[in-house]
């Protein structure tokens, strides 16, 4: 991997600055992609933008910025997007003379860039920004980006992947999955956790379709002309959920629906029967993890449910009644060597109460549980 340290004057950075909702944000004579279409939106407040310009006007150093080199020789901002846009919005020729005004120490009246004196404009335009440019394989760049992603508005793992695997697939995927009001948000916001702007919807969809390996999927599809395969899959998952689990509950948000769809999409499932089971389990006080009910009604694995365990007081009460004798092997043990067990299993209607508790030695309890 090659990492090049370079100083770039602001006058060169802001050349041909363009900020277009559909086409993205570019500068550096069209060679720098500051914010690809539908990536995370600009988040700096005006006071933060002004602080960037005031720092430059005093000649103080800004933090180092990081660019990734693309295959065609252009660049994409990896770290420093907010600072770069602040500079371009103030100085850029296509920012209509600047979108905000700044108060400088030697003049208490706020001024746009066009209203500054010639020498003040030159001072800002001549200011040198420190840039690291990174060229290498996808895996090398991803490792490097993770290493340098240590300050400011930290990039998420998916934002880093978007930079490494930039291309037509990623651009189209971000359009579909990565903006409030996008089609994925409208379709799935009641079922997905996270923030689509921070690329969490996109990350979730790729995890689902590729069994958790996001980077491998993005690498394979990087040069695809669109993300239609991913979008069709995502839509199929959400449609399946709405069809099979037709009563919405807040516990459905954040369930790993893609994994359930992958395993059970071809099962013959009756939505009414599923709802009856879900309703009963929702009323069961022993079920501690209500969101796990949806996986349980499909595969019957009690581990999804977090069944309530016997508390320490119940364990002590039952232990004393048994005089420390294991109910199966008949040997005496200290309480620390024993475990609480449901006499009648939970799945057969047994409750987590003292009357349904017996204390077993660890070995006997393990043997009983494995049957």
Secondary structure, 3 states (H helix, E strand, C coil): CEEEEEEEEHHHHCCCCEEECCCEEEECCCCEEEECCCCCCCCCCHHHHHHHHHHHHCCCCCCCEEEEECCCCCEEEEECHHHHHHHHHHHCHHHCCCCCCEEECCEEEEECHHHCCHHHHHHHHHCEEEEEEEECCHHHHHHHHHHHCCCCCCCCHHHHHHHHCCCHHHHHHHHHHCCCCCHHHHHHCCCCCCCHHHCHHHHHHHHHHCCCCHHHHHHHHCCCCCCHHHHHHHHHHHHHHHHHCCCCCHHHCCCCHHHHHHHHCCCCCCHHHHHHHHHHHHHCCCECCHHHHHHHHHHCCHHHCCECCCCHHHHHHHHHHCCCECCCCCCECCHHHEEEEECCCHHHCCCCCHHHEEEEEHHHHHHHHHC
